[in-house]
């Protein structure tokens, strides 16, 4: 697949043109995991600023995932038999995975962001192996997803999942462990080598020591032991004192605001707008700089930065549409949302399994660097997997209720689907809805049209002897939409959002 170079020259000035279907779909694909045809069509003609305000307000007001009964368990609450204990833990994790997947499907921007932050403040449950830790980590991601980034950094570092994952739970003052201090700067706030030193890391590790009281039962909340905190003087970013955990966060945001703002805004830009943030003309850098200024001016509140970006001409420019490769979760969740096909927990469990086969295992990114996205999702094995699993999902929907394919086709084709005997006129809006940039040229459209026509004799179409075909009335209509979707799922353009 061709790598898309960022040629977007538009600014952060507000986008004021009423939204068309393509840009409304673009907004929902980037701010969430897309939306139904009905939701997207309701946004057609809307003012982008008003709609973005609504979506951000919804995200800020969304409740966090319900607390499971085991949220505050420790190992004493599980059966003594290892097999029974492990089986219970697997069941809890699987049920929680489905619950969180539903949050991603239903909460648009809030859980688009919580999932984004899970790949920024990375942990791996296979390392800390405690479901209660997982719940409180996810709840922290959700609660802070659009909030204050300084608060977020402070809270996430003291979650049990993070303390175990990056060895903070073993950071004794008399023998400091530097893992979390290093990643705090390198991956979470400043970026690799960006105006911090090895000595800053060493001194920071000393300052955040002491959160090491792990209990004796296993899977217990980590607490602070002042006896195991290094209470000596430390110098961090040129500031000297008897610093502790809260001091580290204060010093970081006070002494390195520009570096921090640039690093986070660059990451948000690459995720929401374009993976190429270093274009030769410097257009992306100008946008990131404007976002960083907003971030600092608003005391590191996340929502104002996203509001500015999502309302901008830059975000809605043609060059921003269809230039990000779908992650596995995007691939399947977009299909679920955009088709409005009926699904249950079994389907969601299948999707979670499929994403794992494509190397996006929920709650288990590759390593502390997280999933690298975009081109890493595309290789020979992954492409075949994307095709086969998408086709399997579509086939299951068809077997369950073929008429929902006609309903989808009619929703997209409108009056033409009800009255036109020209199948190409009916097929084109279906193609253009699922492919954000459409197909490459007219020849590629013709191939898709031929697939859509393949189940009906030509004499029933416009110009034929009978001209009786319409999508609304033809018995074969659902299968035609099914065959078209199966074909589109293998196209390069289907992999983009």
Secondary structure by P-SEA (a helix, b strand, c coil): ccccccccccccccccccccaaaaaaaaaaacccccaaaaaaaccccaaaaaaaaaaaaaaccccccccccccccccccccaaaaaaaaaaaaaaaaaaaaaaaaccaaaaaaaaaaaaaccccccccccaaaaaaaaaaaaaaccccaaaaaaaaaacaaaaaaacccccccccccaaaaaaacccccccccccccaaaaaaaaaaaccccccccccccbbbbccccccccccccccccccccaaaaaaaaaaccaaaaaaaaaaaaaaaccccccccccaaaaaaaaaaaaaaaaacccaaaaaaaaaacccccccccccccccccccaaaaaaaaacccccaaaaaaaaaaaaaacccccccccccccccccccccaaaaaaaaaaaaaaaaaaaaaccaaaaaaaaaaacccccccccaaaaaaaaaaaacccccccaaaaaaaaaaaaccccccccccccccccccccccaaaaaaaaaaaaaaaccccccc
